């Protein structure tokens, strides 16, 4: 199989990797395009297999698990909301979050800007039930299940395109739901980062086997050409998750430092998040953080 984006040659990057977070069965290989630098799991898991990689104790479903994690998410959401509101200025602005989990940040956003109409779509039934009990407008399903006649000012794909089987189709669907002057805001791992180059197969951004496709700025441009989207900006946020998870993966691969995990995370994970903040600031300045945010609009070409 050639590169799914540019059809160029590929080379095997990593082989026989195991799930060091939730211990899903099997081993997994990652392949890299020699031209656009896209990295992907090869072969790509089926949708049924992908669904099985997310147990009920998946960390993304348990963002309120303890005091430190709960308040870290509040801080992260605060900065995300500030960015989102830049694109939601006019009365009755509309926001769609694809893969929103329980959409807990909707509460804070609505307090700041009650005029924004928030919609979320999530394919985990238990998490959707949790969101609905909190009064949030979250629908069960995928982007394919949304009403195609509704259009949005802002579509958020926060840590989504690296989890799907076909990121090209996912972005094409998002584009079709975008207003003419609307914006798609993506957050995804960045393989052009210091942490990836240092940790390689133990890099937290691989999130084996849940991250199916991994991008950097170069492969993002290729993705956008295929989906008729234009890159307006790259942002490099403060996000130390991948440093912390990389060290955890390295420790979990050994006998002497292996420890029990809760929600896929070791007891020391939350402390590592703070430890790497100074280094992450330097990465941010140089555009080499483990995560990148991408602002996209409809291309006129």
Phi and psi in degrees as a GROMACS rama.xvg file:
@    title "Ramachandran Plot"
@    xaxis  label "Phi"
@    yaxis  label "Psi"
@TYPE xy
-81.4933  178.651  UNK-2
-58.8108  129.766  UNK-3
-63.6046  -20.3933  UNK-4
-94.191  -55.8478  UNK-5
-111.31  0.242054  UNK-6
62.9792  20.8648  UNK-7
-84.3099  179.716  UNK-8
-70.0073  162.807  UNK-9
-131.459  166.232  UNK-10
-143.315  149.482  UNK-11
-71.7914  132.151  UNK-12
-99.5237  -53.8913  UNK-13
-135.115  146.368  UNK-14
-130.881  149.217  UNK-15
55.7505  46.6952  UNK-16
-84.8678  145.302  UNK-17
-108.643  160.228  UNK-18
-79.8636  107.859  UNK-19
-92.6476  0.179423  UNK-20
-103.765  -48.6989  UNK-21
-122.819  -0.161134  UNK-22
58.6571  43.9288  UNK-23
-64.3094  148.234  UNK-24
-66.6461  150.844  UNK-25
101.75  170.231  UNK-26
-126.143  156.814  UNK-27
-136.95  146.181  UNK-28
-113.769  145.094  UNK-29
-117.223  137.882  UNK-30
-118.232  150.9  UNK-31
-127.983  137.71  UNK-32
-74.6916  134.77  UNK-33
-77.5075  -10.34  UNK-34
-107.135  -60.7187  UNK-35
-93.3874  -7.14663  UNK-36
76.6852  8.49455  UNK-37
-58.122  140.965  UNK-38
-120.583  136.475  UNK-39
-148.574  156.373  UNK-40
-71.0826  131.319  UNK-41
-132.377  113.919  UNK-42
-77.6118  155.904  UNK-43
-68.4688  130.058  UNK-44
-62.123  152.111  UNK-45
-68.9062  165.319  UNK-46
-61.973  -37.6951  UNK-47
-63.4042  -42.2922  UNK-48
-64.0246  -44.5688  UNK-49
-58.3821  -43.9567  UNK-50
-60.1224  -34.8384  UNK-51
-72.5463  -13.3745  UNK-52
-82.2575  -1.97348  UNK-53
-115.806  88.606  UNK-54
-72.475  170.757  UNK-55
-64.7428  -23.1432  UNK-56
-93.5216  17.5661  UNK-57
-58.3266  134.936  UNK-58
-60.5333  -32.8032  UNK-59
-67.1139  -18.3844  UNK-60
-94.423  -1.45297  UNK-61
-132.798  55.2583  UNK-62
-76.9327  -6.72659  UNK-63
-111.531  26.3617  UNK-64
-68.2399  -31.7622  UNK-65
-152.386  172.203  UNK-66
-58.9555  -46.5306  UNK-67
-66.3305  -49.1715  UNK-68
-62.8211  -41.7816  UNK-69
-60.3636  -43.4379  UNK-70
-77.5438  -27.5468  UNK-71
-64.9476  -42.2533  UNK-72
-64.5355  -36.8447  UNK-73
-61.0376  -42.1275  UNK-74
-65.776  -45.0453  UNK-75
-60.3448  -45.2253  UNK-76
-64.2176  -34.7117  UNK-77
-58.5641  -47.8197  UNK-78
-70.8341  -34.952  UNK-79
-64.5078  -44.5064  UNK-80
-60.6565  -40.5088  UNK-81
-58.1239  -39.8259  UNK-82
-70.9486  -42.5168  UNK-83
-61.9902  -40.0603  UNK-84
-67.1672  -18.0895  UNK-85
-61.4616  -24.8112  UNK-86
-106.881  10.9372  UNK-87
-130.457  51.8546  UNK-88
-87.3291  -31.5745  UNK-89
-87.0369  158.538  UNK-90
-57.0835  145.382  UNK-91
56.7475  38.2558  UNK-92
-64.7442  151.511  UNK-93
-125.451  137.729  UNK-94
-124.537  136.292  UNK-95
-123.405  126.312  UNK-96
-110.281  115.485  UNK-97
-93.5121  121.597  UNK-98
74.993  50.7334  UNK-99
-84.1984  -4.23243  UNK-100
54.9292  -130.973  UNK-101
-89.2606  2.29961  UNK-102
53.1033  41.0879  UNK-103
-65.258  -20.6978  UNK-104
-74.355  -14.0725  UNK-105
-55.1001  -37.8068  UNK-106
-61.2495  -47.7395  UNK-107
-67.5947  -39.4848  UNK-108
-63.7866  -42.0911  UNK-109
-67.8702  -29.5815  UNK-110
-67.4996  -38.7412  UNK-111
-76.1933  -42.8537  UNK-112
-134.375  83.466  UNK-113
-60.9805  -20.0001  UNK-114
-73.5981  -15.7861  UNK-115
-78.9805  128.086  UNK-116
-92.2515  114.887  UNK-117
-103.395  131.244  UNK-118
-130.2  136.965  UNK-119
-124.478  152.499  UNK-120
-130.72  130.688  UNK-121
-146.526  139.372  UNK-122
-98.2567  6.26528  UNK-123
-99.6218  114.937  UNK-124
-61.6694  -41.7951  UNK-125
-63.432  -40.3189  UNK-126
-70.2068  -37.8131  UNK-127
-63.1135  -43.0943  UNK-128
-58.1222  -41.2662  UNK-129
-62.0473  -43.7755  UNK-130
-65.1262  -42.4629  UNK-131
-64.8232  -36.5216  UNK-132
-63.8716  -26.1871  UNK-133
-89.4428  4.21101  UNK-134
81.2034  19.4582  UNK-135
-93.4993  146.933  UNK-136
-83.2343  81.6723  UNK-137
-123.345  129.688  UNK-138
-104.902  149.867  UNK-139
-87.8324  128.223  UNK-140
142.19  -157.082  UNK-141
-123.68  179.381  UNK-142
-59.9927  -25.0304  UNK-143
-67.0796  -22.9336  UNK-144
-88.4632  -2.09869  UNK-145
-80.9446  153.414  UNK-146
-65.9382  114.935  UNK-147
-71.5038  -11.4617  UNK-148
-84.0003  -14.9713  UNK-149
-86.5427  136.712  UNK-150
-122.822  152.498  UNK-151
-126.65  148.493  UNK-152
-76.0531  -35.3413  UNK-153
-138.665  125.751  UNK-154
-114.766  121.812  UNK-155
-101.975  130.043  UNK-156
-127.357  78.0379  UNK-157
-88.0033  109.071  UNK-158
53.1675  55.0915  UNK-159
-120.342  -49.7556  UNK-160
-65.3297  -18.7793  UNK-161
-82.7611  -4.92204  UNK-162
-104.624  -7.55452  UNK-163
-100.212  166.462  UNK-164
-83.028  -22.6433  UNK-165
-145.326  85.8729  UNK-166
-63.0772  -27.311  UNK-167
-64.2004  -49.8197  UNK-168
-64.2408  -37.9477  UNK-169
-61.4338  -42.5424  UNK-170
-73.5026  -33.8659  UNK-171
-62.9888  -41.2809  UNK-172
-63.9128  -43.0152  UNK-173
-61.577  -41.4411  UNK-174
-60.2735  -38.6136  UNK-175
-68.631  -19.0097  UNK-176
-98.9081  4.25528  UNK-177
-93.41  137.141  UNK-178
-65.4366  161.579  UNK-179
-53.3812  -42.0072  UNK-180
-100.448  15.179  UNK-181
-76.5074  171.682  UNK-182
-132.246  139.43  UNK-183
-103.936  128.398  UNK-184
-115.874  116.766  UNK-185
-114.93  139.518  UNK-186
-121.729  132.134  UNK-187
-155.954  156.451  UNK-188
-60.2301  152.209  UNK-189
-118.063  111.637  UNK-190
-76.5706  -9.39896  UNK-191
-92.9652  58.1423  UNK-192
-129.05  156.424  UNK-193
-63.3475  -40.1349  UNK-194
-64.751  -37.6622  UNK-195
-65.9065  -44.3671  UNK-196
-64.6114  -29.3858  UNK-197
-82.3247  -45.26  UNK-198
-93.22  -21.5764  UNK-199
51.7945  -117.256  UNK-200
-66.6203  -15.5414  UNK-201
-94.7318  1.67293  UNK-202
-58.4045  131.209  UNK-203
-61.6102  -27.6398  UNK-204
-68.3162  -17.8771  UNK-205
-68.4859  -36.8315  UNK-206
46.711  41.679  UNK-207
-55.1659  129.656  UNK-208
-106.318  24.9093  UNK-209
-85.5082  -21.4971  UNK-210
-94.1034  109.474  UNK-211
-87.091  -35.8498  UNK-212
-134.869  133.301  UNK-213
-126.678  137.142  UNK-214
-120.13  164.664  UNK-215
-134.977  179.248  UNK-216
-55.1613  -38.805  UNK-217
-63.3174  -49.747  UNK-218
-70.4415  -24.6233  UNK-219
-64.4084  -41.7133  UNK-220
-61.4712  -39.5614  UNK-221
-63.9756  -42.9351  UNK-222
-59.5614  -42.0192  UNK-223
-70.1785  -33.1729  UNK-224
-61.2333  -38.4397  UNK-225
-72.7131  -25.362  UNK-226
-107.53  6.40549  UNK-227
57.0367  45.497  UNK-228
-120.42  153.742  UNK-229
-115.554  131.207  UNK-230
-77.4823  115.507  UNK-231
-89.1421  -32.3005  UNK-232
-165.803  148.013  UNK-233
-110.32  133.398  UNK-234
-121.498  148.251  UNK-235
-124.225  95.4825  UNK-236
-77.8602  161.131  UNK-237
-73.1818  112.753  UNK-238
-154.977  106.612  UNK-239
-97.381  8.88205  UNK-240
-52.5698  -45.4509  UNK-241
-72.2971  -31.6661  UNK-242
-63.342  -49.7054  UNK-243
-62.2012  -44.5053  UNK-244
-70.9461  -31.6202  UNK-245
-63.1792  -44.7011  UNK-246
-64.8486  -41.838  UNK-247
-59.2036  -45.8619  UNK-248
-59.2822  -42.5073  UNK-249
-61.8159  -44.8877  UNK-250
-65.9777  -41.0283  UNK-251
-67.9325  -20.2175  UNK-252
-81.3692  -4.819  UNK-253
-108.707  164.719  UNK-254
-84.4495  -39.4627  UNK-255
-72.9824  -30.851  UNK-256
-108.09  5.16629  UNK-257
-66.4224  133.456  UNK-258
-136.594  166.093  UNK-259
-70.6809  150.515  UNK-260
-117.999  145.287  UNK-261
-120.71  123.975  UNK-262
53.9046  37.1012  UNK-263
76.6255  8.3015  UNK-264
-127.681  140.229  UNK-265
-78.8668  163.91  UNK-266
-60.2047  -29.706  UNK-267
-88.8239  -6.41273  UNK-268
-55.7397  -48.1605  UNK-269
-62.9815  -29.8668  UNK-270
-75.5454  -33.8947  UNK-271
-64.9927  -30.9087  UNK-272
-56.5631  -39.7844  UNK-273
-76.4147  -36.5349  UNK-274
-58.4275  -36.6487  UNK-275
-93.9347  5.97693  UNK-276
-59.7621  -46.3074  UNK-277
-58.8394  -43.5888  UNK-278
-64.3472  -37.5181  UNK-279
-64.6244  -31.6923  UNK-280
-62.401  -40.5194  UNK-281
-66.5231  -42.567  UNK-282
-58.8186  -41.0334  UNK-283
-59.6633  -45.6418  UNK-284
-60.6616  -37.8959  UNK-285
-93.0759  -0.831197  UNK-286
69.9413  35.1417  UNK-287
-124.621  27.4321  UNK-288
-73.7778  161.423  UNK-289
-73.8981  -10.6005  UNK-290
-127.275  151.882  UNK-291
-135.06  147.632  UNK-292
-110.934  136.541  UNK-293
-127.122  126.768  UNK-294
-100.663  121.064  UNK-295
-122.134  144.587  UNK-296
-129.734  170.873  UNK-297
-68.1658  132.856  UNK-298
-80.9296  142.977  UNK-299
-90.2741  -5.77009  UNK-300
